[in-house]
Amino acid sequence: MASKKMLHACLRVENLEASQKFYEEGFGFKETRRKDYPEHKFTLVYLALEGDDFEIELTYNYDHGPYIVGDGFSHLALSSDDLEGDNAKHKELGYPTTDIKGLPGSPGRYYFVTDPDGYLVEDVRCSLFRWSGEELTWSQACSDS
């Protein structure tokens, strides 16, 4: 099979400015490119974290009202080297944010924040869940931790 690489995830948004502000202000994303298609009534804005090729594509359709975020898609996930600081910042910015929690029997490792369109973003403490045989374990994902 040919080699593959994740490129982007597309989120359809009702308010492009509010959504872009959420990802930039809340998580440090930067706009990498923007393409307007006024004749087709939509705009694409791509956002990425510094040093990461993976992008979030915000798609704004001019004449569309609110989108219904169903129960099939769950969330995006990002790693954090300051989970408590990020959690406090998201609450201070007024974004709907859960408290830090963990899976049963494990310490607090993540929380969720909701973007302006209702998409969940999971902020995970520089660690990732890993299955080792029958057990769920934690693996360090950040090089300086």
C-alpha positions as CSV (number, residue, x, y, z in Angstrom):
1,M,0.0,0.0,0.0
2,A,1.2,3.5,-0.8
3,S,2.3,5.6,2.2
4,K,-0.3,7.9,3.7
5,K,-0.3,11.0,5.9
6,M,-3.2,12.8,7.6
7,L,-3.7,16.2,5.9
8,H,-6.7,17.9,7.5
9,A,-10.0,17.7,9.2
10,C,-12.9,19.8,7.9
11,L,-15.3,21.5,10.3
12,R,-18.3,23.3,8.8
13,V,-18.9,26.5,10.8
14,E,-21.7,29.1,11.1
15,N,-19.5,32.0,12.1
16,L,-16.1,31.9,10.5
17,E,-14.6,34.7,12.6
18,A,-15.8,33.2,16.0
19,S,-14.5,29.8,15.0
20,Q,-11.1,31.0,13.8
21,K,-10.7,33.1,17.0
22,F,-11.5,30.0,19.2
23,Y,-8.8,27.9,17.6
24,E,-6.2,30.8,17.4
25,E,-6.9,32.3,20.8
26,G,-7.7,29.1,22.6
27,F,-5.1,26.7,21.2
28,G,-2.5,28.8,19.3
29,F,-3.4,27.8,15.8
30,K,-2.3,30.1,12.9
31,E,-4.0,30.7,9.6
32,T,-1.9,28.9,6.9
33,R,-4.1,29.8,3.9
34,R,-7.5,31.1,2.9
35,K,-9.5,30.7,-0.2
36,D,-12.8,32.6,-1.0
37,Y,-15.2,31.3,-3.6
38,P,-17.9,34.0,-3.7
39,E,-19.4,32.7,-6.9
40,H,-20.0,29.4,-5.1
41,K,-20.8,31.1,-1.7
42,F,-18.2,29.5,0.5
43,T,-14.8,30.3,2.1
44,L,-12.1,27.8,3.3
45,V,-9.7,28.8,6.1
46,Y,-6.9,26.4,7.0
47,L,-5.3,26.5,10.5
48,A,-2.3,24.7,11.9
49,L,-0.1,24.6,14.9
50,E,3.5,25.7,14.6
51,G,5.6,22.8,13.4
52,D,2.7,20.6,12.5
53,D,1.5,19.8,9.0
54,F,-1.9,18.7,10.1
55,E,-4.6,21.3,9.5
56,I,-8.1,22.1,10.5
57,E,-10.1,23.3,7.5
58,L,-12.9,25.7,8.6
59,T,-15.6,25.7,5.9
60,Y,-18.0,28.6,5.9
61,N,-21.0,28.3,3.6
62,Y,-22.5,31.8,3.2
63,D,-26.2,30.9,3.2
64,H,-26.2,28.1,5.8
65,G,-27.6,28.4,9.3
66,P,-26.4,26.5,12.3
67,Y,-25.0,23.0,11.7
68,I,-26.2,20.0,13.7
69,V,-23.3,18.2,15.3
70,G,-24.5,14.6,15.4
71,D,-23.5,11.8,17.7
72,G,-21.2,10.1,15.1
73,F,-18.2,12.4,15.3
74,S,-16.9,12.7,18.8
75,H,-13.9,15.2,19.0
76,L,-10.5,16.5,17.9
77,A,-7.7,15.9,20.4
78,L,-4.6,18.1,21.1
79,S,-1.7,17.5,23.5
80,S,-0.8,20.0,26.2
81,D,2.3,20.6,28.3
82,D,0.2,22.8,30.7
83,L,-3.2,21.1,31.1
84,E,-4.1,23.1,34.2
85,G,-3.1,26.4,32.6
86,D,-5.0,25.6,29.4
87,N,-8.1,24.6,31.4
88,A,-8.1,27.8,33.4
89,K,-7.5,29.9,30.2
90,H,-10.4,28.3,28.3
91,K,-12.7,28.9,31.3
92,E,-11.5,32.5,31.6
93,L,-12.2,33.0,27.9
94,G,-15.8,31.9,28.5
95,Y,-15.7,28.7,26.4
96,P,-17.8,25.8,27.7
97,T,-15.1,23.7,29.4
98,T,-15.2,20.6,31.6
99,D,-13.0,20.0,34.6
100,I,-9.9,17.9,34.2
101,K,-10.7,14.2,34.5
102,G,-9.3,10.8,33.9
103,L,-10.5,7.4,33.0
104,P,-11.6,5.2,35.9
105,G,-8.7,4.4,38.2
106,S,-6.3,7.0,36.5
107,P,-5.3,10.5,37.4
108,G,-6.7,13.6,35.6
109,R,-5.2,13.6,32.1
110,Y,-7.7,15.5,29.9
111,Y,-10.7,17.8,29.6
112,F,-13.0,18.9,26.8
113,V,-13.8,22.4,25.5
114,T,-16.6,23.2,23.1
115,D,-16.1,25.4,20.1
116,P,-18.6,27.9,18.8
117,D,-20.3,25.4,16.6
118,G,-20.6,22.6,19.2
119,Y,-17.5,20.6,18.2
120,L,-15.6,19.1,21.1
121,V,-11.9,19.5,21.4
122,E,-10.0,17.3,23.9
123,D,-6.9,18.7,25.6
124,V,-4.7,15.8,26.7
125,R,-1.8,16.1,29.1
126,C,1.3,15.4,26.9
127,S,0.4,11.7,27.2
128,L,-1.5,9.3,25.1
129,F,-3.6,6.3,25.9
130,R,-1.9,3.1,24.7
131,W,-3.2,-0.4,24.8
132,S,-0.6,-2.9,26.1
133,G,-2.1,-6.3,25.7
134,E,-5.3,-6.1,27.8
135,E,-4.4,-3.0,29.8
136,L,-4.7,0.7,29.0
137,T,-1.5,2.5,29.9
138,W,-0.2,6.0,29.5
139,S,2.7,6.9,27.1
140,Q,4.6,10.2,27.1
141,A,4.0,12.1,23.9
142,C,5.9,15.3,24.7
143,S,9.7,15.1,24.4
144,D,10.4,17.4,27.3
145,S,8.1,15.7,29.9
